[in-house]
Structure formats: C-alpha cells, structure tokens
Amino acid sequence: MRNSLKHLKRTTAAGAIALAAFSLQPGAASAAPAPDPGGSVHTDVVGGTRAAQGEFPFMVRLSMGCGGALYTKDIVLTAAHCVDRSGPDTSITATAGVVDLQDSAAVKVNSTQVLQAPGYSGKGKDWALIKLAKPIDRPTLKIAEDDRLTNGDFTIAGWGADKEGGDQQRYLLKATVPFIDDATCRKAYGDALTPGEEICAGKLDTGGTDTCQGDSGGPMFRKDDAGQWLQVGIVSWGEGCARPGKPGVYSEVSAFAANIKKAAAELGG
C-alpha cells in the first residue's frame, strides 16, 4: 500500500485508510471544514478560485472529510479510501446544493449503504458508492465510459485544503489542471502509479495548482462534445500538494465505468 507520508491519500477522514500517514503531516487539517472564527476564509486553493453558486451543482461534501459527485440523485461517487468497507452505514452526511457549507439552503442527507470497489487494497481501484436515504434534487454528473476525452485540460473542485497542510475550506474552490500522460507520470511516481487505473494531471514544471487533503473522492471533469460536464477522474493521491514534478493522481473513471454501473444497480440507483 502507498499509505506512507510520501504518497498521501487526499482525505481527512478519521476512519479512512490513509489516516495513519496523514496524521504524521505537520499542520494536518481536521475532518470538518474549519473557517476562520472571524469570518475570513482563504480564496485560493492550490492555485484555485471560488466557484459560483450553481456552477457545479453535482458537487457533494461528505462528513468524513471527503468530496464526491452525484452519480444518481441518491448515489454519490467518491473514493474507496474515503470509506472503511462495504455494507450498511448511516454515519455519513452528504451536503449538496451550495458552495458555502454554512449556507442555510444546504441540502443534507444521511447515507444508508456503502459499496467500496471490490478488490480494493489501497493501490488502484480507488472508487466507492454511497447510497443516500433520499434523493437530492440536483443535476447528476455523468461518467466517462471510454478514454476518448481523457486528455486536454480538466476542472477540479473541492472544499479541501488550500495548501499543503492547510485548513479545510468553507467555500467550494475550483481550478484547471492539464492532463499528464502515463509515461511522464511514471517518471514522477514509478511503480506507485497504476497505469490503466489511474491518470495524472497538474502543472508538472511549475506546480502551484492541485487538489489537496480533504478533496479526496471529488470529481475531475471536463466538457464532452455536447458541452456537458463529464467525469474522467476521482481525486485519489499525490506527493504533497501542488509540488513541481509531483502531479495529482486520480482514479481513471472510464476504467471502472462498467463496474460502477453494476454496483449502482446493486444499490438500487
């Protein structure tokens, strides 16, 4: 498993697999969003900017300190390392419909069931589904079923830390990161990378733009040929956050599209 201080999963979940590694990092963020008591918040998240209300209506914040996206109106697609196991689980709260987590208009729904990717052991296969107690009436995010659009520039968004070791955010932040091919990413991560199951994105030469702790499970997405948002990745791991030469690593959604569809059917979604 890659759960070392060097290769951190991007979660703040207290029960997640990566906690042992994450807790060693100085200044690690807590699981819950922690805006400044005086009301000020960071407006940059590893090179990002604040998202507009309604810009990404499929985005979900999960109470264990991860992100996710609405796969159906009552199923959230997130990362396997954000959850402990498959089975009944009513402990997770999904927050949706807002960019400000303190907005009184936020929709909050509890989980009923979790399905972690079959065979997940900490390397690759980093996806999971969370069944909700009731539907959330917001647009869903369709997933890529092939790798045709796994290229170009991607959008990332989340409420995670705005810098390595930083605080979780009150407001949803967004950024754009370019695709990095497997051969180039292997030079950064060697055998830690699982080509065919993971893809990389980021500003390789300069760094400065990336997902970070607390963004795990959130989507990486782009527009399809029809101009609709399409999820191509799930925030998984990386060495630090936004470091030059160390891009973000994402589960390659198209590699698991059939499995995700089957799992969602099992959950009744």
N, C-alpha and C positions, 0 to 999 in steps of 0.2 A: 504493500500500500504506500501511497505517496504522502501520507499524513505526517510529514516532517515540518519543521519550522521553515525549511527552504521552499517547499511547494505547499502553499496554504490553500485549502478549500476556502471558498469565499462566503462562508456562512458565519453567523454569530450565534447559531443555535446551541443552547446549553446541552441538548441531548444529542447533538449531531456527532458524527464520527470524527470530524476534524477538531473537536474542542480541545483535545489534549495538545495538539500542535498550536492551535490558535491562542490558547491561554498563556503560552510562553512568550507571545509577542508583547513587548512593552507598549503600553497605551492601548491595548486591545479594547474595542468598543463593546458595550453591553448589548444584550439581545434586543432590548426595547429601544425605539427611537429616543434620542435624548437632546432635544433642542435646548439652547441656552435659556436659563431661567429668565433672563431679561428680555427674551423675545427675539434676539438676533440669531440668525442662522447663517451657515456657510452657503454661498451661492455658487460655488464651483465644486464639482465632484470629479476629481481627477481629470480636469480639463472640460468638464461639462457645464451646462447651463440649466436653469429651471424650466421644467416643462409647463406648458399652458394647460389649464383645466380642460379636460376632454380631448387632449391631443392624443393620448394613448389610453383609451377607455378600457382596454383589456387588462391593464396592469393590476396586479394584486400584491398586497403586502401581507406576509404571513407572520403570525405572532411569535414563532420561534426564532425570528430574525433572518428570514429569507424573503426572496421575491418569487413571483410566479406570474402566469398569464392564464386567462380564462380559455381553456380548450373547448369546453362547452359551458353553458351558463351555470352548471352545477359541478363542474370538474376543473380543478386548477392543475396545470402542468408546471412542475418545479424540478428540482434536482434531487437525485436519490440520496445524496449525502445530507440533505436537509431533514430527512426523516429517519427514524430508527429501524423500522420494519414494516411489513405489510400486515394489514388486519384492521379491526375496529379501532377507531381513535376519535374521540370527541374533544381532544385537548387543544386543537389548533383553531385559531380565529383568523379568517380571511377578511381583510379590509380592502374595499374597492370603491370605485366611483369618484375618487378625489385625488388631487395631487398633494393636498395638505392633510397629513394624517390626523390633525386636530380639528379638521372641518366637521361641523355638526351634521353635515349631509353625508358623511361616510356611511357606506353600507357594510355591516359586519355580520358575517355568517360563520357558524362553527362547522368543523369537519365532522364526518361520520365514519369515514373509512379512508385508509391509505393503501396505495399499491406501489411498492418500491420495485424498480426494474428487476425482473427475475435474473438471478445470477450476479447481481451487483456485489462487488467485493472491495470497492474503493478505487478501482482502476477501470476507466471506461464505463459504459452503460449508466451514466450519471443522469437518470431521469426518474421521475415518480409522478403519480397522480394522486390528488386529494379530492375525495368526494365531499360535497357540501350538503348541509342539512336542507337547504332550499336554493333554488336558482337565484342568481344575481342578474338582474335585467340590464346587462351591459353588453356591448359588442364583444364577440369572441375573436381570438387570433388563430387563423388557420396555420397549419404547419406545412413545411416543405416536404414533398413526397419523393423528390429526387434532388440531385445536387446541381441542377442546371443553373440555379441562381445563387449558388454558394460562391460568390465572387463579388468584387467591387467593394463598395462602402456599406457598412451596416450601422444601424442605430442600436444603442444600448441605453437602458434606463433603469433606475432603481433608487431606493432610499438608503443605500449603503454608505459606507464611509467616504468622505470627500478627499481623503488622502490616506496613505498607508498608516495604520494605527490610529486613524481619526474617529470622530463620532459618527453615529448613525444620523440620518437626516430627517427633518420634519417634512420637507418638500421633495417631491419627485424631481430627480435631475436626469438629464439626457446628454448624450454625446454621440459622436460619429467616429467609427474606427474602421480602418481598411482591412480587407482580407489578407492573410499571410499563408502562403502555400505550405504544404506539409514538409517538404524538403528543407525549407528555410526555418520552419518552427522546430524541426528535429535538431537543428544546429544549436538552438537555444535550450532545449529540454531533453535531448537524447531519447533514451528508451522510456522515459517517464510519459512521453506522448504516445497516444494510441491512435495512429492514423486509421481512417475509416470509421472511427467512432468519435473522434474529436477534431475540431477545427480551431485555428488560431486567428486572432485579429488584434490589431493595435498598431501604434506608430513605432515601428521597430527601431529606427535610428534615434529618435528624439525622446520616446516615451511621452509621458505627460497626459495621456488620455487612456482610461481603462476603467473596468469595473473593479470593485474592491470588496472588503469584508462587509457582509450584510446584503450584497447584491446576488449572492448565490441563488440559483433557481429561476432568476429573472430571464426574460427572453432577449435574444439578439435577433433583430429583424430588419427587413428591407421591403421595398415595394416590388410587387410582382409585375408582370406585363400589363395587367389590367389596372395598375395603380393602387392595388390593395396591399395592406401590410401582410407579410408572410414571415413566420418564424423560422429561422435557419439554425439557431443555436440556443443553448441553455447555459447560463453562467455557471462555470464549474470551478476552475482553479487557476493559479498562476504563482509565479515567484514574486512576492511583494505585490505592489500595485503601481502600475504605470512606469515601471523601471525601463530605461533604454535596453533593448536587446532581450527583454522578457515580456512577450505579449500575453494577453489574456487567452485562456484555453476554455473552449465551450464544447459541450456535447453537440455532436452533429445530428440535428433533429431528423434529417431525411434518412439516416441510417437506421433509425428506430421507429419510423412513421407507422409501419405495419404493426409493430408490437404495441405502440401507444394506442392505435385504433382498437386493437383487440382488447387491451387492458381496459380502455374506457367502456367498451361494450360489456365487459365483465362487471364493471361498477354501475352499469345501468345508465351511462351517459350517452 
